[in-house]
Amino acid sequence: KQILIYDGDCQFCRLSLDFGIRTFSRFPRFAAYQRIDPSQYGLSLTDVSSQVWLVDPLPTLVKPLGGHLAVAHILLDQPEFYWRWLGIVMKTPPFSFVADLLYKWVAKNRHRLPGGTKACKLEDTFDGVEKG
């Protein structure tokens, strides 16, 4: 069974995870990135701190899915048609581009959303200027 990797220090992320657990009858196992070694799934600390990831316990078999694709995959696994339909829409262009932009906006602004705190804020790792 797949594992959802999320930011355990972010209250907005924890509230979103709680919503998923309560709402969906089929939900993957989950782990905060702070409690695992992301490299065992082919991910970096930057990867896991910037978005959720859905990974396979045997990472050589299935490529990790990040952000809106992870969410879409969870929706596609639901028995209810409307959740599966939403998952299909999230993966289908041009809607997938909108879903990706929306997910990235939420991830970048999660510290401003309900339940968000300063711990949720993503800091840029590059300022656009090469030094050296």
Solvent accessible surface area in square Angstrom, and as a share of the most:
residue,aa,sasa,rsa
1,K,153,0.65
2,Q,37,0.16
3,I,23,0.12
4,L,11,0.06
5,I,0,0.00
6,Y,19,0.07
7,D,11,0.06
8,G,11,0.11
9,D,88,0.45
10,C,0,0.00
11,Q,78,0.34
12,F,44,0.18
13,C,17,0.10
14,R,112,0.41
15,L,81,0.40
16,S,52,0.34
17,L,17,0.09
18,D,62,0.32
19,F,102,0.43
20,G,4,0.04
21,I,74,0.38
22,R,167,0.61
23,T,50,0.29
24,F,24,0.10
25,S,84,0.54
26,R,122,0.45
27,F,31,0.13
28,P,15,0.10
29,R,120,0.44
30,F,92,0.38
31,A,25,0.19
32,A,7,0.05
33,Y,33,0.12
34,Q,74,0.33
35,R,199,0.73
36,I,49,0.25
37,D,76,0.40
38,P,19,0.12
39,S,73,0.47
40,Q,100,0.44
41,Y,19,0.07
42,G,69,0.66
43,L,13,0.07
44,S,55,0.35
45,L,117,0.58
46,T,77,0.45
47,D,45,0.24
48,V,1,0.01
49,S,26,0.17
50,S,39,0.25
51,Q,47,0.21
52,V,28,0.16
53,W,32,0.11
54,L,3,0.02
55,V,1,0.01
56,D,24,0.12
57,P,50,0.31
58,L,109,0.54
59,P,44,0.28
60,T,132,0.76
61,L,129,0.64
62,V,63,0.36
63,K,166,0.70
64,P,27,0.17
65,L,47,0.23
66,G,12,0.11
67,G,2,0.02
68,H,18,0.08
69,L,67,0.33
70,A,0,0.00
71,V,50,0.29
72,A,0,0.00
73,H,63,0.28
74,I,12,0.06
75,L,7,0.04
76,L,52,0.26
77,D,74,0.38
78,Q,1,0.00
79,P,63,0.39
80,E,58,0.26
81,F,139,0.58
82,Y,130,0.50
83,W,52,0.18
84,R,83,0.30
85,W,136,0.48
86,L,65,0.32
87,G,0,0.00
88,I,94,0.48
89,V,32,0.19
90,M,30,0.13
91,K,97,0.41
92,T,58,0.34
93,P,82,0.51
94,P,87,0.55
95,F,111,0.46
96,S,13,0.09
97,F,128,0.53
98,V,95,0.55
99,A,15,0.11
100,D,39,0.20
101,L,123,0.61
102,L,109,0.54
103,Y,42,0.16
104,K,110,0.47
105,W,139,0.49
106,V,40,0.23
107,A,12,0.10
108,K,125,0.53
109,N,14,0.07
110,R,13,0.05
111,H,38,0.17
112,R,171,0.62
113,L,40,0.20
114,P,107,0.68
115,G,33,0.32
116,G,20,0.19
117,T,66,0.39
118,K,189,0.80
119,A,64,0.50
120,C,0,0.00
121,K,98,0.42
122,L,50,0.25
123,E,130,0.58
124,D,118,0.61
125,T,118,0.69
126,F,121,0.50
127,D,97,0.50
128,G,55,0.52
129,V,92,0.53
130,E,147,0.66
131,K,157,0.67
132,G,127,1.22
